[in-house]
Amino acid sequence: MARKSVNQTVAVGDRKVQDGSAMIDVCSKCGEYELSQKQLEVLERRAVAVVLNDAQHVGGSVLRFARKALGLKQSELARALDIDEATVSRFENGKSQISRETQLAVAHLLALSEQDPGALRRLFEAPVPLSANG
C-alpha cells in the first residue's frame, strides 16, 4: 500500500466536481483503494461548497445535497438560515428559487462545519430566542 492523492469526481445535483486532495492508501499492485465514510463525507462537503460558491444559481438538488452533507434536517437548516422550514422544502423541491445570499450562507455553514465540526450541533443546542412579538 502507498499513500497517494487520488482524483475523485463527486456529483452534486446536476454538476460534477473533481477533487484530487484526498490522500488515500492505494494498492501498489492493482491500484485499488477504498474511501472511508469520513473521507467520503469530507469530499462531499468540499464539492458542494465549491458548487455553492462558484455557481450563480443552484437548484434544489444542490441545496438538498448540502443539507445532507451537513447532517441537518430541513427544520435545522431553516433555523440556521433564519427562514421557514416550508421555504427550505420549496427550495429543495424547485418551487422557489434559491437566492445567491442563501447559497453563500449555506456555503458558510459548510466552511464552519469544516473548521469546527461541533459548531452546528452547538448552534442547535442554544436556546431559541424569543421574537419581538413574544
C-alpha positions as CSV (number, residue, x, y, z in Angstrom):
1,M,0.0,0.0,0.0
2,A,1.1,3.5,-0.8
3,R,-0.4,6.8,0.3
4,K,-1.4,8.8,-2.9
5,S,-3.5,11.6,-4.0
6,V,-6.5,10.2,-5.9
7,N,-8.7,12.2,-8.2
8,Q,-12.3,11.8,-7.3
9,T,-15.4,13.0,-9.1
10,V,-18.3,14.0,-6.9
11,A,-21.8,14.6,-8.4
12,V,-23.6,17.4,-6.7
13,G,-27.1,17.7,-8.3
14,D,-26.5,18.1,-12.0
15,R,-22.9,19.3,-11.5
16,K,-19.7,17.3,-11.2
17,V,-16.7,18.4,-9.1
18,Q,-13.2,17.0,-9.4
19,D,-11.2,16.8,-6.2
20,G,-7.7,15.5,-6.1
21,S,-6.9,16.5,-2.5
22,A,-7.7,13.2,-0.7
23,M,-4.7,11.2,0.4
24,I,-5.7,7.6,0.2
25,D,-3.9,4.2,0.7
26,V,-3.7,2.7,-2.8
27,C,-2.7,-0.9,-3.5
28,S,0.7,-0.7,-5.3
29,K,-0.1,-3.8,-7.2
30,C,-3.6,-3.3,-8.6
31,G,-4.2,0.4,-7.9
32,E,-7.4,-0.2,-6.0
33,Y,-8.4,1.8,-3.0
34,E,-11.3,2.4,-0.6
35,L,-12.6,5.6,0.8
36,S,-13.6,5.6,4.4
37,Q,-17.0,7.1,5.3
38,K,-15.3,10.1,6.8
39,Q,-13.2,10.7,3.7
40,L,-16.3,10.5,1.5
41,E,-18.1,13.0,3.8
42,V,-15.2,15.4,3.5
43,L,-15.2,15.1,-0.3
44,E,-18.9,15.7,-0.5
45,R,-18.8,18.8,1.8
46,R,-15.9,20.2,-0.3
47,A,-17.6,19.5,-3.6
48,V,-21.0,21.1,-2.6
49,A,-19.1,24.1,-1.1
50,V,-17.4,24.6,-4.5
51,V,-20.7,24.5,-6.3
52,L,-22.4,26.9,-3.9
53,N,-19.6,29.4,-4.1
54,D,-19.0,29.2,-7.8
55,A,-22.4,28.9,-9.4
56,Q,-24.6,31.9,-9.9
57,H,-27.8,29.9,-9.2
58,V,-28.3,26.4,-7.9
59,G,-31.3,24.2,-7.9
60,G,-33.0,22.3,-5.1
61,S,-31.0,19.2,-5.5
62,V,-27.8,21.1,-4.7
63,L,-29.4,22.6,-1.6
64,R,-30.6,19.1,-0.5
65,F,-27.1,17.7,-1.1
66,A,-25.6,20.4,1.0
67,R,-28.2,19.9,3.8
68,K,-27.5,16.2,3.9
69,A,-23.7,16.8,3.8
70,L,-24.1,19.0,6.8
71,G,-26.2,16.2,8.5
72,L,-29.1,18.6,9.0
73,K,-32.9,18.2,8.9
74,Q,-34.9,20.7,6.9
75,S,-36.0,22.3,10.2
76,E,-32.4,22.6,11.4
77,L,-31.2,24.2,8.1
78,A,-34.2,26.6,8.3
79,R,-33.3,27.6,11.8
80,A,-29.6,28.1,10.9
81,L,-30.7,30.3,7.9
82,D,-33.4,32.0,9.9
83,I,-36.1,31.1,7.4
84,D,-39.2,28.9,7.5
85,E,-38.9,25.2,7.2
86,A,-41.5,25.4,4.4
87,T,-39.2,27.7,2.5
88,V,-36.4,25.1,2.7
89,S,-38.9,22.5,1.4
90,R,-39.9,24.8,-1.5
91,F,-36.2,25.4,-2.4
92,E,-35.4,21.7,-2.4
93,N,-38.5,20.8,-4.5
94,G,-37.8,23.5,-7.0
95,K,-40.9,25.5,-6.2
96,S,-38.9,28.6,-5.1
97,Q,-35.6,30.0,-6.5
98,I,-32.7,29.9,-4.1
99,S,-31.1,33.4,-3.7
100,R,-27.4,33.9,-4.1
101,E,-27.3,35.0,-0.4
102,T,-28.9,31.8,0.7
103,Q,-26.3,29.8,-1.4
104,L,-23.5,31.7,0.2
105,A,-25.0,31.3,3.7
106,V,-25.1,27.5,3.2
107,A,-21.5,27.6,1.9
108,H,-20.6,29.4,5.1
109,L,-22.2,26.7,7.2
110,L,-20.2,24.1,5.3
111,A,-17.0,26.1,6.0
112,L,-17.9,26.5,9.6
113,S,-18.5,22.7,9.9
114,E,-15.1,22.0,8.4
115,Q,-13.3,24.4,10.8
116,D,-15.2,23.4,13.9
117,P,-17.2,20.1,13.4
118,G,-19.2,20.7,16.7
119,A,-20.2,24.3,15.8
120,L,-23.5,23.3,14.1
121,R,-24.6,21.0,17.0
122,R,-23.9,23.8,19.5
123,L,-26.0,26.1,17.4
124,F,-29.0,23.8,17.8
125,E,-28.4,23.3,21.5
126,A,-28.6,27.0,22.1
127,P,-32.0,28.3,23.2
128,V,-34.3,29.7,20.6
129,P,-34.5,33.5,21.0
130,L,-38.0,34.9,21.7
131,S,-39.3,37.1,18.8
132,A,-40.1,40.7,19.4
133,N,-43.8,39.8,19.1
134,G,-43.5,37.5,22.1
